[in-house]
Amino acid sequence: MTELAQSGGELAAQMHALGSAAAASRAALALSSGEARNRALLAAAAHIRARQAQILAANARDMEAARERGLSPAMLDRLQLNEKRVESMAVGIEQIAALPDPIGAVSAEWTRPNGLVIQRVRVPLGVIGIIYESRPNVTADAGALCLKSANPVILRGGSESRLSSAAIHECLVAGLADAGLPAGAIQLVPTTDRAAVGMMLAGLDNQINVIVPRGGRSLVERVQKEARVPVIGHLEGLCHVYVDRDADADMARAIVVNAKLRRTGICGSAETLLVDRQCPASMLPMLLAALAEGGCELRGDAATQAADARVKPATEQDWRTEYLDAIISVRVVDGVDEAIRHIATYGSAHTDSIVTRNAATAGKFLREVDSAIVLHNASTQFADGGEFGMGAEIGISTDRFHARGPVGVEQLTSYKYVVRGSGQVRPG
């Protein structure tokens, strides 16, 4: 895959061509059978497995360039592929293929007194533009989810994953060809020129129907500020774990360590730990020790610093920071009400968890924390479409319209009303 020419006129023409090809494939994809789309998905998964060596070689080149650029360990972890992660991409695509076909599904049906039969039927959203950073697996996940939901997609990955994404994209296109579906259904912007992003945000002359950003705060803020088409996205994953006075100690330790350290660079990683002041005296020191032994830097309030000498003072900014690294902020709070207030003040409405054996306290937390995902006695790292049984996700939406939480196949559809009559006319 070669880099697009960088002159303004050539870039504009070639981006317009991508939009035209996506728009041209829209009708064919919307009218395609679920079986044909599944064939393309299964073929793409097979191509990913068959071309694993090429994908890993491309990723090795991306990793080398990323190290030279000084990317953080968390960003390098997001970028890196290995045999297990490549296989996970293939399995994820197969899981998406196994999901029910959302297109044409009837979500509601009723009959009016005049005999009209009304159905609410799921349809594709249209051409989707997805702008993302670092993770090359998003190329596979997003391409597959859009294909399953019959939406043409234009993918624009980050410069750091350019070669990896291109190798994966070739597998998706090969799957389309095997199933006889148009190649324009899944396209990858082959340039790192930021002007291409601006053109997508402007809608490519009304050829893009919705934009989905997946990346850091600066990317998402730019998309939300400049987009001239609807946006589905989240600003950041500032996730919390609250350990209640009635928490089981062993469970709390396992959940807190997993929520923070399983993978620090994902949006479901816990960034703040809140501990009830009424917990047993041993709880806070035990949790801090477990995190420190796992290699996590600790920042906390005065009560937290008193419990462990390794804790650095937390600033006001720490409570608002998505570290995406082995760093956590810790605060001691006066019960579930203060925990809820802290989350409302500093959280990003992404994912928050409570650890407690008290069902009433858990119920209060689950009702009153206004986040896209709230959990009881489970790690925030379950904030993932695959873990929700969706096969994969494009991202976690913190919006309050259309889609919220993991954005999977169903969330990439809209609906229309189909009305069947037997000659009814509306009275004057």
Secondary structure per residue as TSV (DSSP state, phi and psi in degrees):
chain	resnum	aa	ss	phi	psi
A	1	M	-	360.0	125.8
A	2	T	-	-100.7	153.4
A	3	E	-	-69.0	136.4
A	4	L	-	-64.0	150.9
A	5	A	-	-59.7	144.7
A	6	Q	-	-98.6	-5.0
A	7	S	S	-67.0	147.5
A	8	G	H	-57.6	-45.2
A	9	G	H	-66.3	-42.6
A	10	E	H	-67.0	-41.6
A	11	L	H	-63.1	-44.5
A	12	A	H	-60.9	-41.5
A	13	A	H	-65.7	-41.8
A	14	Q	H	-73.9	-34.2
A	15	M	H	-66.5	-39.9
A	16	H	H	-61.2	-37.2
A	17	A	H	-64.4	-38.4
A	18	L	H	-61.8	-45.1
A	19	G	H	-62.8	-41.1
A	20	S	H	-64.3	-41.2
A	21	A	H	-66.0	-39.3
A	22	A	H	-65.5	-45.9
A	23	A	H	-63.0	-37.1
A	24	A	H	-66.5	-28.4
A	25	S	H	-86.9	-6.8
A	26	R	H	-61.2	-48.7
A	27	A	H	-65.7	-44.5
A	28	A	H	-60.6	-40.2
A	29	L	H	-70.6	-41.3
A	30	A	H	-63.0	-32.6
A	31	L	H	-92.7	-3.6
A	32	S	S	-70.6	156.1
A	33	S	-	-79.0	152.5
A	34	G	H	-59.3	-33.6
A	35	E	H	-64.8	-40.5
A	36	A	H	-66.0	-42.3
A	37	R	H	-65.1	-36.9
A	38	N	H	-65.8	-37.8
A	39	R	H	-60.2	-42.4
A	40	A	H	-64.4	-39.7
A	41	L	H	-65.5	-46.2
A	42	L	H	-65.5	-36.2
A	43	A	H	-67.0	-39.5
A	44	A	H	-62.0	-42.8
A	45	A	H	-60.7	-40.7
A	46	A	H	-65.2	-39.1
A	47	H	H	-66.2	-37.6
A	48	I	H	-61.3	-43.4
A	49	R	H	-65.6	-42.7
A	50	A	H	-68.1	-27.9
A	51	R	T	-107.4	25.1
A	52	Q	H	-55.5	-42.2
A	53	A	H	-62.2	-42.2
A	54	Q	H	-66.4	-39.2
A	55	I	H	-64.2	-44.5
A	56	L	H	-68.1	-34.5
A	57	A	H	-66.3	-41.5
A	58	A	H	-64.2	-40.6
A	59	N	H	-65.7	-36.3
A	60	A	H	-61.3	-38.2
A	61	R	H	-67.6	-40.8
A	62	D	H	-62.4	-42.6
A	63	M	H	-63.7	-40.7
A	64	E	H	-61.7	-45.7
A	65	A	H	-65.7	-36.5
A	66	A	H	-67.0	-39.2
A	67	R	H	-64.7	-40.2
A	68	E	H	-64.3	-30.7
A	69	R	T	-81.3	-7.7
A	70	G	T	79.2	30.8
A	71	L	-	-62.7	148.4
A	72	S	-	-67.6	159.2
A	73	P	H	-55.5	-38.5
A	74	A	H	-64.1	-42.2
A	75	M	H	-68.1	-37.1
A	76	L	H	-64.5	-38.4
A	77	D	H	-63.3	-39.5
A	78	R	H	-63.5	-35.8
A	79	L	H	-79.6	-32.6
A	80	Q	-	-70.6	136.7
A	81	L	-	-113.5	150.5
A	82	N	-	-142.0	-178.5
A	83	E	H	-59.1	-40.1
A	84	K	H	-64.4	-42.7
A	85	R	H	-70.8	-34.5
A	86	V	H	-65.5	-43.5
A	87	E	H	-62.7	-37.7
A	88	S	H	-62.3	-36.6
A	89	M	H	-61.4	-46.5
A	90	A	H	-63.3	-43.6
A	91	V	H	-63.6	-41.4
A	92	G	H	-59.4	-41.5
A	93	I	H	-64.3	-41.1
A	94	E	H	-64.6	-36.7
A	95	Q	H	-66.7	-37.1
A	96	I	H	-64.3	-42.2
A	97	A	H	-61.0	-32.4
A	98	A	H	-77.6	-11.7
A	99	L	S	-70.8	153.9
A	100	P	-	-59.5	146.8
A	101	D	-	-70.0	119.1
A	102	P	-	-76.7	-22.8
A	103	I	T	-75.5	126.5
A	104	G	T	87.8	-5.0
A	105	A	-	-66.3	138.6
A	106	V	E	-94.1	112.7
A	107	S	E	-89.0	-18.0
A	108	A	E	-160.1	150.1
A	109	E	E	-151.4	137.7
A	110	W	E	-153.7	161.0
A	111	T	E	-117.2	129.5
A	112	R	-	-82.2	160.2
A	113	P	T	-56.4	-27.4
A	114	N	T	-83.4	3.5
A	115	G	S	96.1	-8.5
A	116	L	-	-65.1	131.8
A	117	V	E	-102.9	120.1
A	118	I	E	-114.5	130.2
A	119	Q	E	-123.3	143.1
A	120	R	E	-102.0	115.4
A	121	V	E	-117.7	134.3
A	122	R	E	-76.2	136.3
A	123	V	E	-135.5	161.7
A	124	P	E	-65.1	156.5
A	125	L	-	-72.8	-35.5
A	126	G	-	126.5	-151.8
A	127	V	-	-78.1	125.2
A	128	I	E	-109.9	131.8
A	129	G	E	-104.1	125.2
A	130	I	E	-118.5	123.1
A	131	I	E	-116.0	121.1
A	132	Y	E	-144.0	167.3
A	133	E	-	-124.9	152.6
A	134	S	S	65.0	-66.9
A	135	R	-	-73.5	110.2
A	136	P	T	-68.6	-23.1
A	137	N	H	-64.6	-19.9
A	138	V	H	-62.4	-31.4
A	139	T	H	-57.2	-46.0
A	140	A	H	-70.2	-48.7
A	141	D	H	-61.2	-50.0
A	142	A	H	-67.1	-43.8
A	143	G	H	-59.6	-43.4
A	144	A	H	-68.8	-42.7
A	145	L	H	-63.6	-41.1
A	146	C	H	-67.0	-38.9
A	147	L	H	-65.3	-45.2
A	148	K	H	-58.4	-38.0
A	149	S	T	-91.9	11.5
A	150	A	T	64.0	31.3
A	151	N	-	-107.0	123.1
A	152	P	-	-61.4	147.7
A	153	V	E	-136.9	141.9
A	154	I	E	-114.5	115.6
A	155	L	E	-99.2	132.6
A	156	R	E	-128.3	97.5
A	157	G	-	-84.2	171.8
A	158	G	-	-75.2	159.3
A	159	S	G	-63.0	-32.1
A	160	E	G	-67.9	-23.2
A	161	S	G	-111.5	20.3
A	162	R	H	-58.1	-47.9
A	163	L	H	-71.6	-39.5
A	164	S	H	-62.3	-46.9
A	165	S	H	-63.0	-38.7
A	166	A	H	-62.8	-41.4
A	167	A	H	-65.5	-39.2
A	168	I	H	-70.1	-40.9
A	169	H	H	-59.8	-39.1
A	170	E	H	-57.9	-35.3
A	171	C	H	-68.4	-39.1
A	172	L	H	-65.4	-42.8
A	173	V	H	-65.4	-37.6
A	174	A	H	-62.6	-38.1
A	175	G	H	-64.1	-40.9
A	176	L	H	-59.5	-45.1
A	177	A	H	-61.9	-42.2
A	178	D	H	-61.2	-30.9
A	179	A	H	-96.2	0.4
A	180	G	T	73.9	26.0
A	181	L	-	-101.0	154.2
A	182	P	-	-64.8	137.2
A	183	A	G	-62.9	-26.4
A	184	G	G	-68.9	-5.1
A	185	A	G	-70.4	-28.8
A	186	I	E	-134.5	108.8
A	187	Q	E	-123.2	150.2
A	188	L	E	-120.1	126.9
A	189	V	-	-69.4	114.6
A	190	P	-	-92.6	47.0
A	191	T	-	-147.2	148.9
A	192	T	-	-96.6	3.0
A	193	D	-	-63.6	122.2
A	194	R	H	-64.1	-19.7
A	195	A	H	-62.7	-27.2
A	196	A	H	-64.2	-36.0
A	197	V	H	-63.6	-44.3
A	198	G	H	-59.1	-39.3
A	199	M	H	-66.1	-38.7
A	200	M	H	-65.6	-41.0
A	201	L	H	-65.0	-28.7
A	202	A	T	-77.7	-9.7
A	203	G	T	97.1	2.5
A	204	L	T	47.8	57.5
A	205	D	T	56.3	48.4
A	206	N	T	65.9	20.7
A	207	Q	T	-93.6	-13.3
A	208	I	-	-105.5	131.9
A	209	N	-	-97.3	-25.8
A	210	V	E	-155.4	147.0
A	211	I	E	-114.4	137.3
A	212	V	E	-123.1	110.5
A	213	P	E	-90.6	144.4
A	214	R	E	-141.5	104.2
A	215	G	S	174.3	-158.2
A	216	G	-	-76.6	176.2
A	217	R	H	-56.5	-42.7
A	218	S	H	-63.9	-39.5
A	219	L	H	-64.8	-51.1
A	220	V	H	-65.3	-38.7
A	221	E	H	-62.9	-39.8
A	222	R	H	-64.0	-43.8
A	223	V	H	-61.9	-47.2
A	224	Q	H	-64.7	-30.1
A	225	K	H	-79.3	-40.8
A	226	E	H	-100.9	-16.7
A	227	A	-	-63.6	137.1
A	228	R	S	-107.6	9.3
A	229	V	S	-128.8	161.8
A	230	P	-	-57.3	147.9
A	231	V	B	-123.2	136.2
A	232	I	-	-115.5	117.2
A	233	G	-	-172.4	172.7
A	234	H	-	-125.9	149.7
A	235	L	S	-76.1	-47.7
A	236	E	-	-167.8	167.0
A	237	G	-	-107.6	82.6
A	238	L	-	-96.6	86.5
A	239	C	E	-96.8	147.8
A	240	H	E	-122.9	149.2
A	241	V	E	-120.9	125.5
A	242	Y	E	-107.8	121.1
A	243	V	E	-99.0	112.3
A	244	D	-	-83.8	162.9
A	245	R	T	-59.0	-25.6
A	246	D	T	-98.7	19.7
A	247	A	-	-76.8	145.9
A	248	D	-	-75.1	129.4
A	249	A	H	-62.7	-46.0
A	250	D	H	-64.6	-41.3
A	251	M	H	-63.7	-43.5
A	252	A	H	-60.5	-44.7
A	253	R	H	-61.6	-46.0
A	254	A	H	-63.3	-43.2
A	255	I	H	-68.5	-45.7
A	256	V	H	-62.6	-45.9
A	257	V	H	-64.3	-42.8
A	258	N	H	-66.6	-43.5
A	259	A	H	-61.3	-34.8
A	260	K	H	-90.0	-43.4
A	261	L	H	-110.2	-9.1
A	262	R	S	-55.2	-54.5
A	263	R	-	-144.0	114.2
A	264	T	T	-78.2	-19.2
A	265	G	T	-93.5	8.8
A	266	I	S	-101.1	160.4
A	267	C	T	-71.4	-15.5
A	268	G	T	-90.8	5.2
A	269	S	S	-72.7	133.9
A	270	A	E	-68.9	133.8
A	271	E	E	-108.8	-21.4
A	272	T	E	-134.7	134.8
A	273	L	E	-109.6	126.3
A	274	L	E	-111.8	129.8
A	275	V	E	-124.2	129.7
A	276	D	E	-64.4	132.6
A	277	R	T	-62.7	-23.6
A	278	Q	T	-89.4	7.0
A	279	C	S	-63.6	155.7
A	280	P	-	-52.3	147.5
A	281	A	T	-57.2	-26.8
A	282	S	T	-80.3	-14.2
A	283	M	H	-64.5	-54.6
A	284	L	H	-62.0	-49.2
A	285	P	H	-58.8	-37.0
A	286	M	H	-65.0	-43.5
A	287	L	H	-66.5	-42.6
A	288	L	H	-63.2	-41.9
A	289	A	H	-63.5	-41.8
A	290	A	H	-63.4	-41.1
A	291	L	H	-67.1	-45.6
A	292	A	H	-62.5	-41.2
A	293	E	H	-65.8	-23.7
A	294	G	T	-84.5	2.0
A	295	G	T	92.0	19.2
A	296	C	-	-94.8	133.9
A	297	E	E	-78.0	136.3
A	298	L	E	-109.6	132.6
A	299	R	E	-130.3	133.0
A	300	G	E	-154.8	176.1
A	301	D	-	-79.8	-176.2
A	302	A	H	-61.4	-41.1
A	303	A	H	-65.2	-36.5
A	304	T	H	-70.3	-41.7
A	305	Q	H	-62.4	-34.3
A	306	A	H	-68.5	-23.8
A	307	A	H	-84.9	-19.4
A	308	D	-	-157.4	125.6
A	309	A	T	-68.1	-15.2
A	310	R	T	-79.7	-9.7
A	311	V	-	-77.8	125.6
A	312	K	E	-87.3	153.7
A	313	P	E	-63.5	134.1
A	314	A	-	-88.6	139.8
A	315	T	-	-96.9	169.5
A	316	E	G	-57.5	-35.5
A	317	Q	G	-67.1	-29.5
A	318	D	G	-59.2	-37.9
A	319	W	G	-68.1	-14.7
A	320	R	G	-108.6	10.5
A	321	T	-	-105.6	128.6
A	322	E	-	-90.9	99.9
A	323	Y	-	-70.4	-41.0
A	324	L	-	52.1	39.4
A	325	D	S	-157.4	174.5
A	326	A	S	-79.8	62.7
A	327	I	E	-138.2	139.5
A	328	I	E	-141.3	143.9
A	329	S	E	-98.9	138.6
A	330	V	E	-128.7	131.9
A	331	R	E	-134.1	139.4
A	332	V	E	-91.2	128.7
A	333	V	E	-124.2	157.9
A	334	D	S	-90.0	72.2
A	335	G	H	85.2	-177.5
A	336	V	H	-66.4	-32.6
A	337	D	H	-64.6	-42.0
A	338	E	H	-70.8	-34.0
A	339	A	H	-61.1	-44.5
A	340	I	H	-63.1	-41.3
A	341	R	H	-64.4	-40.7
A	342	H	H	-61.4	-45.5
A	343	I	H	-64.0	-40.3
A	344	A	H	-64.4	-33.8
A	345	T	H	-78.1	-42.5
A	346	Y	H	-112.0	-16.8
A	347	G	-	-73.4	171.0
A	348	S	-	-113.9	14.3
A	349	A	S	61.2	33.2
A	350	H	S	-97.4	-80.0
A	351	T	E	-145.7	129.9
A	352	D	E	-142.4	145.2
A	353	S	E	-130.9	146.8
A	354	I	E	-117.9	139.4
A	355	V	E	-113.7	113.7
A	356	T	-	-164.7	153.5
A	357	R	S	-96.6	-0.4
A	358	N	-	-91.9	109.6
A	359	A	H	-64.2	-36.1
A	360	A	H	-67.0	-42.5
A	361	T	H	-64.2	-42.4
A	362	A	H	-61.3	-42.7
A	363	G	H	-61.5	-40.5
A	364	K	H	-62.3	-45.4
A	365	F	H	-61.6	-47.2
A	366	L	H	-65.2	-33.0
A	367	R	H	-76.3	-40.8
A	368	E	H	-96.2	-18.6
A	369	V	-	-81.2	116.0
A	370	D	-	-93.4	66.4
A	371	S	S	-115.6	161.9
A	372	A	S	-63.7	-33.5
A	373	I	E	-133.7	126.5
A	374	V	E	-124.8	138.4
A	375	L	E	-127.1	152.3
A	376	H	E	-122.6	122.0
A	377	N	S	56.1	44.9
A	378	A	S	-153.8	153.1
A	379	S	-	-71.3	144.4
A	380	T	G	-64.5	-16.0
A	381	Q	G	-71.8	-4.6
A	382	F	G	-79.3	0.9
A	383	A	-	-72.8	79.9
A	384	D	S	-160.0	131.9
A	385	G	T	-59.4	-36.9
A	386	G	T	-62.0	-42.2
A	387	E	T	-69.3	-21.6
A	388	F	T	-86.7	1.0
A	389	G	T	84.4	15.5
A	390	M	S	-90.4	0.8
A	391	G	S	85.6	-51.3
A	392	A	-	-167.7	-176.2
A	393	E	-	-146.7	157.4
A	394	I	S	-85.5	-29.4
A	395	G	-	172.5	-178.7
A	396	I	E	-106.8	116.1
A	397	S	E	-87.9	131.0
A	398	T	-	-103.3	9.8
A	399	D	-	-67.9	164.8
A	400	R	S	-114.5	14.7
A	401	F	S	-131.1	151.5
A	402	H	S	60.6	-74.1
A	403	A	-	-125.0	137.8
A	404	R	-	-138.9	139.2
A	405	G	E	84.5	-155.3
A	406	P	E	-59.0	130.5
A	407	V	-	-97.2	102.0
A	408	G	-	-113.1	-155.1
A	409	V	T	-60.4	-50.8
A	410	E	G	-62.6	-36.1
A	411	Q	G	-72.5	-11.1
A	412	L	G	-96.6	19.7
A	413	T	E	-121.5	159.2
A	414	S	E	-117.4	-155.3
A	415	Y	E	-151.8	162.0
A	416	K	E	-133.8	162.2
A	417	Y	E	-100.3	128.0
A	418	V	E	-109.1	120.7
A	419	V	E	-117.6	125.1
A	420	R	E	-114.8	128.5
A	421	G	-	-124.2	-176.6
A	422	S	S	-135.8	40.5
A	423	G	S	104.1	9.6
A	424	Q	-	-64.2	140.8
A	425	V	-	-127.8	150.9
A	426	R	-	-83.4	128.6
A	427	P	-	-63.6	147.3
A	428	G	-	-76.6	360.0
